[in-house]
Amino acid sequence: MTNDEIEQLLRVGFPLAEEIKVEGDGNKVAVTVVSQEFDALRAVQKQQRVYACLGDMIASGAIHAVSMRTLTPEEWRKMRMFG
């Protein structure tokens, strides 16, 4: 599975996302999703939303491992400002 295909799955799941970034080799990937949809969700709930988008691909073995950053736009701005 390519990074572009993974990004498309995430874009379907997060149509309001300001930023979606996928890095890695398609098998082991790191994703960043920045969306207002994460507002008021706990970290585990944010991750569950991402896993819901990728669950079939993880179950099939097309994606082996996922690390993720799930941020609101405000969290993203602060992270970029302060590193």
LOPASE-492494 format. One record per residue (C-alpha): residue number from 0; residue in one letter; x, y, z. Coordinates in steps of 0.05 Angstrom, whole numbers, plus 32768, in hexadecimal, padded with zeros to 4 digits. Example, Ala and Ser with C-alpha at 12.3 -4.5 7.8 and 13.67 -1.06 7.14 Angstrom:
<pts>
   pos   code     px     py     pz
     0      a   80F6   7FA6   809C
     1      s   8111   7FEB   808F
</pts>
This chain:
<pts>
   pos   code     px     py     pz
     0      m   8000   8000   8000
     1      t   801C   8043   7FED
     2      n   801F   8081   8018
     3      d   7FF0   80A3   7FE7
     4      e   7FBC   806B   7FEF
     5      i   7FC1   8071   803A
     6      e   7FB9   80BC   8036
     7      q   7F7A   80B3   800B
     8      l   7F5C   8085   803F
     9      l   7F69   80B9   8075
    10      r   7F4D   80F1   804A
    11      v   7F0C   80CA   8043
    12      g   7F09   80C0   808E
    13      f   7F1D   8108   809E
    14      p   7EFE   8134   8068
    15      l   7F09   8173   8092
    16      a   7F53   8166   80A0
    17      e   7F81   81A1   8098
    18      e   7FBE   8174   8090
    19      i   7FC9   812A   8083
    20      k   8010   8112   807D
    21      v   8026   80CA   8071
    22      e   806F   80B5   8075
    23      g   8090   8071   8072
    24      d   8094   8037   8043
    25      g   804A   8026   803E
    26      n   8053   7FEA   806D
    27      k   806A   8012   80AA
    28      v   804F   8058   80A9
    29      a   804D   8097   80D2
    30      v   800F   80C1   80C9
    31      t   7FFE   8107   80DF
    32      v   7FB5   811D   80DD
    33      v   7FA2   8164   80EF
    34      s   7F57   816E   80F5
    35      q   7F25   8197   811C
    36      e   7EFF   8155   8122
    37      f   7F30   8143   815A
    38      d   7F19   817D   8185
    39      a   7F01   8164   81C9
    40      l   7F19   811D   81BC
    41      r   7F4B   80FA   81E8
    42      a   7F8C   80DF   81C9
    43      v   7F73   8098   81C7
    44      q   7F32   80AD   81A5
    45      k   7F59   80D3   8170
    46      q   7F83   8095   8162
    47      q   7F45   8069   815F
    48      r   7F2A   8096   8128
    49      v   7F69   808D   80FF
    50      y   7F6A   8042   810B
    51      a   7F22   803F   80F3
    52      c   7F39   805A   80B0
    53      l   7F73   802A   80AA
    54      g   7F58   7FED   80CE
    55      d   7F4A   7FC2   8090
    56      m   7F8F   7FCF   8075
    57      i   7FB0   7FBF   80B8
    58      a   7F86   7F7F   80BE
    59      s   7F99   7F69   8078
    60      g   7FE3   7F75   8085
    61      a   7FE9   7FAB   804F
    62      i   7FFE   7FDA   8087
    63      h   8028   7FBA   80BD
    64      a   8035   7FF2   80EF
    65      v   801A   8038   80F9
    66      s   8033   8071   8123
    67      m   800A   80AF   8126
    68      r   8003   80F7   813B
    69      t   7FBB   810D   8141
    70      l   7FB3   8158   814D
    71      t   7F81   818F   814C
    72      p   7F94   81CC   8122
    73      e   7FA5   81F2   8162
    74      e   7FD2   81B9   817B
    75      w   7FF3   81B7   8136
    76      r   8002   8202   8136
    77      k   801F   81FE   817D
    78      m   804A   81C2   816B
    79      r   8065   81E4   812D
    80      m   8072   8225   8153
    81      f   8095   8206   818E
    82      g   80B1   81C7   816E
</pts>
